[in-house]
Amino acid sequence: MDDLLISLDRQNKLMQVMACILDIGATLLANGAEVMRVEDSVSRMCHAYGFKRADVFTVTSSIFLSATYADDNILSQNRRVAARGTDLEKVARANELSRRICACPLPLEELKEAVRGLDDAPVYSERFRFLLYGGIAAVFTVFFGGTLADSLAAGLTALVLFVAQKLGSRLRINSILLNTVCSGIAALTVLLLCRFGPGQNPDKIIIGNIMLLIPGLALTTSLRDMINGDTLSGLMGFCEAIIKALAIAIGSALVLYGLGA
């Protein structure tokens, strides 16, 4: 009986270690890391904690881990990643933590604390991001051939776009539908600014704002996944990025067509 209790206690600790490792992998996957990096990091951390084999399978929204310990006991867990975005600061922090673990495995309680600390990464304030949206759209508009008046209109439109995205996120609107709605709102705002405000070339202003919505990192990551041999994950990410891009185009097109612009 004592041996059984020791065995169960050991298994419980191993499962907690695996859960922490999956938390790190989920942080990487949810914030823009490619599948190969997620699988490699999870596998290396498992080996650092004494697992003699770790089989990791990752797709765009889930991580599956099956690990074999020295006594040939097989433990399995999976982690669902529902929301994905881009936060390279969190990716860098998770990657740094995985390297620390591989160099010197942390005790369980210290590992849990380090994993909780991943969410404490510094973030830009809402006010700064609000202003940054306007600046980026203004610069893109000039880059694509717009005038200074167009860049001003693009900046104002981007501020409206930022508010629309924040409201949509709070209402938990589907990301594809949200892209369509935000693109339509941006196109409508541009047309109004061109008629009653400083805007002169609506096409240049719309392009400058659409660049804020284009899933460029997701598309690039999916292509890297396919090149690395992760064809399934790459195709899933590629299709998602293309659908989001089409949703953005449809949103603008519906407004422009509907208003005869």
DOLOLO-147763 format. One record per residue (C-alpha): residue number from 1; z, y negated, x. Coordinates in nm, 2 decimals. Layout:
N
NUM;Z;Y;X
...
//
This chain:
261
1;0.00;0.00;0.00
2;0.09;-0.24;0.28
3;-0.25;-0.17;0.45
4;-0.42;-0.24;0.12
5;-0.24;-0.57;0.08
6;-0.33;-0.67;0.44
7;-0.69;-0.57;0.37
8;-0.70;-0.78;0.05
9;-0.55;-1.08;0.22
10;-0.80;-1.06;0.50
11;-1.09;-1.03;0.25
12;-0.96;-1.33;0.06
13;-0.95;-1.54;0.38
14;-1.30;-1.43;0.47
15;-1.43;-1.52;0.13
16;-1.27;-1.87;0.17
17;-1.44;-1.91;0.50
18;-1.77;-1.81;0.35
19;-1.72;-2.06;0.07
20;-1.66;-2.34;0.32
21;-1.97;-2.24;0.51
22;-2.17;-2.25;0.19
23;-2.03;-2.59;0.11
24;-2.17;-2.71;0.44
25;-2.51;-2.55;0.37
26;-2.51;-2.70;0.02
27;-2.44;-3.05;0.16
28;-2.74;-3.01;0.40
29;-2.97;-2.88;0.12
30;-2.86;-3.14;-0.14
31;-2.93;-3.43;0.09
32;-3.27;-3.37;0.24
33;-3.24;-3.09;0.50
34;-3.52;-2.84;0.53
35;-3.46;-2.48;0.43
36;-3.49;-2.35;0.79
37;-3.21;-2.58;0.91
38;-2.98;-2.47;0.62
39;-3.04;-2.10;0.68
40;-3.00;-2.13;1.06
41;-2.68;-2.33;1.03
42;-2.52;-2.10;0.78
43;-2.61;-1.79;0.98
44;-2.48;-1.94;1.31
45;-2.15;-2.04;1.15
46;-2.10;-1.69;1.00
47;-2.15;-1.54;1.35
48;-1.91;-1.79;1.50
49;-1.64;-1.66;1.26
50;-1.69;-1.30;1.35
51;-1.94;-1.17;1.10
52;-2.17;-0.93;1.28
53;-2.46;-0.98;1.03
54;-2.54;-1.27;0.80
55;-2.84;-1.26;0.56
56;-2.91;-1.60;0.41
57;-3.18;-1.68;0.15
58;-3.23;-2.04;0.05
59;-3.46;-2.19;-0.21
60;-3.47;-2.55;-0.33
61;-3.17;-2.52;-0.56
62;-2.97;-2.22;-0.44
63;-2.82;-2.05;-0.13
64;-2.75;-1.68;-0.13
65;-2.53;-1.54;0.15
66;-2.45;-1.17;0.22
67;-2.24;-1.12;0.53
68;-2.11;-0.80;0.70
69;-1.78;-0.81;0.89
70;-1.68;-0.60;1.19
71;-1.53;-0.33;0.96
72;-1.87;-0.30;0.78
73;-1.73;-0.46;0.46
74;-2.01;-0.66;0.29
75;-1.92;-0.98;0.12
76;-2.16;-1.19;-0.09
77;-2.16;-1.54;-0.24
78;-2.41;-1.78;-0.37
79;-2.41;-2.16;-0.42
80;-2.61;-2.35;-0.68
81;-2.73;-2.70;-0.58
82;-2.81;-2.88;-0.90
83;-2.87;-3.23;-0.78
84;-3.07;-3.32;-0.47
85;-3.14;-3.65;-0.31
86;-3.17;-3.81;0.04
87;-2.87;-3.90;0.25
88;-2.94;-3.85;0.61
89;-2.59;-3.96;0.71
90;-2.44;-3.66;0.52
91;-2.70;-3.43;0.68
92;-2.60;-3.56;1.02
93;-2.23;-3.52;0.95
94;-2.28;-3.16;0.81
95;-2.50;-3.07;1.11
96;-2.23;-3.21;1.35
97;-1.96;-3.01;1.18
98;-2.17;-2.69;1.20
99;-2.21;-2.74;1.57
100;-1.83;-2.79;1.61
101;-1.77;-2.47;1.43
102;-2.02;-2.28;1.64
103;-1.86;-2.41;1.96
104;-1.51;-2.34;1.85
105;-1.43;-2.20;1.50
106;-1.18;-2.40;1.31
107;-0.87;-2.25;1.15
108;-0.91;-2.21;0.77
109;-0.70;-2.51;0.65
110;-0.86;-2.73;0.91
111;-1.21;-2.61;0.81
112;-1.13;-2.69;0.44
113;-1.02;-3.04;0.54
114;-1.33;-3.09;0.75
115;-1.56;-2.98;0.46
116;-1.38;-3.22;0.22
117;-1.44;-3.50;0.47
118;-1.82;-3.46;0.44
119;-1.81;-3.65;0.11
120;-1.63;-3.94;0.28
121;-1.94;-4.05;0.46
122;-1.98;-4.44;0.46
123;-2.23;-4.56;0.20
124;-2.40;-4.89;0.15
125;-2.26;-5.11;-0.13
126;-2.44;-5.14;-0.46
127;-2.51;-5.51;-0.39
128;-2.67;-5.43;-0.05
129;-2.89;-5.16;-0.20
130;-2.98;-5.39;-0.48
131;-3.10;-5.65;-0.24
132;-3.26;-5.39;-0.01
133;-3.47;-5.27;-0.30
134;-3.62;-5.61;-0.35
135;-3.68;-5.66;0.02
136;-3.86;-5.33;0.06
137;-4.09;-5.38;-0.24
138;-4.17;-5.73;-0.11
139;-4.27;-5.61;0.23
140;-4.48;-5.32;0.10
141;-4.66;-5.56;-0.13
142;-4.76;-5.78;0.16
143;-4.85;-5.47;0.37
144;-5.10;-5.36;0.10
145;-5.26;-5.71;0.09
146;-5.06;-5.91;-0.16
147;-4.98;-6.28;-0.12
148;-4.63;-6.43;-0.07
149;-4.62;-6.50;-0.44
150;-4.69;-6.14;-0.50
151;-4.41;-6.04;-0.27
152;-4.17;-6.25;-0.47
153;-4.28;-6.09;-0.79
154;-4.25;-5.75;-0.63
155;-3.90;-5.83;-0.52
156;-3.80;-5.93;-0.87
157;-3.96;-5.62;-1.02
158;-3.77;-5.40;-0.77
159;-3.44;-5.55;-0.89
160;-3.53;-5.45;-1.25
161;-3.64;-5.11;-1.12
162;-3.30;-5.06;-0.94
163;-3.11;-5.14;-1.26
164;-3.33;-4.90;-1.46
165;-3.27;-4.62;-1.21
166;-2.89;-4.67;-1.21
167;-2.88;-4.67;-1.59
168;-3.10;-4.36;-1.61
169;-2.87;-4.18;-1.36
170;-2.56;-4.26;-1.56
171;-2.73;-4.13;-1.87
172;-2.82;-3.82;-1.68
173;-3.19;-3.84;-1.77
174;-3.41;-3.57;-1.62
175;-3.54;-3.69;-1.28
176;-3.91;-3.64;-1.38
177;-3.87;-3.83;-1.71
178;-3.67;-4.10;-1.53
179;-3.95;-4.15;-1.28
180;-4.20;-4.19;-1.57
181;-3.98;-4.44;-1.75
182;-3.90;-4.64;-1.44
183;-4.26;-4.65;-1.34
184;-4.35;-4.78;-1.68
185;-4.08;-5.04;-1.67
186;-4.19;-5.16;-1.33
187;-4.56;-5.19;-1.45
188;-4.45;-5.38;-1.76
189;-4.23;-5.62;-1.55
190;-4.52;-5.68;-1.31
191;-4.76;-5.77;-1.60
192;-4.51;-6.01;-1.74
193;-4.45;-6.18;-1.40
194;-4.82;-6.21;-1.35
195;-4.86;-6.38;-1.68
196;-4.56;-6.60;-1.69
197;-4.43;-6.59;-1.33
198;-4.54;-6.61;-0.97
199;-4.74;-6.28;-0.96
200;-5.12;-6.30;-0.88
201;-5.24;-5.95;-0.80
202;-5.07;-5.69;-1.03
203;-5.22;-5.39;-0.85
204;-5.07;-5.49;-0.52
205;-4.73;-5.56;-0.68
206;-4.73;-5.23;-0.86
207;-4.81;-5.04;-0.55
208;-4.53;-5.21;-0.36
209;-4.28;-5.10;-0.63
210;-4.42;-4.75;-0.67
211;-4.35;-4.69;-0.30
212;-3.98;-4.70;-0.39
213;-4.02;-4.40;-0.62
214;-4.26;-4.18;-0.42
215;-4.08;-3.86;-0.31
216;-4.21;-3.88;0.04
217;-3.93;-3.70;0.22
218;-3.93;-3.42;-0.03
219;-4.31;-3.37;0.02
220;-4.27;-3.38;0.40
221;-3.98;-3.13;0.39
222;-4.17;-2.89;0.17
223;-4.47;-2.89;0.41
224;-4.24;-2.83;0.70
225;-4.08;-2.54;0.51
226;-4.43;-2.38;0.46
227;-4.52;-2.43;0.82
228;-4.19;-2.27;0.92
229;-4.27;-1.96;0.71
230;-4.05;-2.04;0.41
231;-4.35;-2.03;0.18
232;-4.16;-1.99;-0.15
233;-3.92;-2.28;-0.09
234;-4.20;-2.49;0.05
235;-4.42;-2.43;-0.26
236;-4.13;-2.50;-0.50
237;-4.05;-2.83;-0.32
238;-4.42;-2.92;-0.29
239;-4.48;-2.86;-0.67
240;-4.17;-3.06;-0.76
241;-4.28;-3.35;-0.54
242;-4.64;-3.35;-0.68
243;-4.50;-3.34;-1.04
244;-4.28;-3.64;-0.97
245;-4.57;-3.83;-0.82
246;-4.78;-3.75;-1.13
247;-4.49;-3.87;-1.35
248;-4.49;-4.20;-1.16
249;-4.86;-4.24;-1.20
250;-4.85;-4.15;-1.57
251;-4.57;-4.40;-1.64
252;-4.77;-4.69;-1.49
253;-5.10;-4.58;-1.64
254;-4.95;-4.56;-2.00
255;-4.83;-4.92;-1.98
256;-5.15;-5.05;-1.82
257;-5.37;-4.86;-2.07
258;-5.15;-4.95;-2.36
259;-5.16;-5.32;-2.28
260;-5.53;-5.32;-2.19
261;-5.46;-5.43;-1.83
//
